[in-house]
Amino acid sequence: MKESSAISNHKPSLDEMWKFIEGLMRPSELIPDKSILTYDQVFAIYSKLSNIDEMLKEIAQISILRKELNKEKSQETVV
């Protein structure tokens, strides 16, 4: 799986990574304890979640495109 361009071009701060992680991992019981993780550990979590987030966005876009193609095909059949 390719690494997100946002990650490869920009090394985020610890606060930026935690904000992203907290935004995705709700309820808060799922969020790891900030006090015991190093920057590298947080970056690993951030990287994986970022890749998953990007993949889900791509899947949603594919679904939208597929629906539009099916709609076009059905309109061509009717005409």
Order of alpha helices (4+ residues) and beta strands (2+ residues): alpha-alpha-alpha
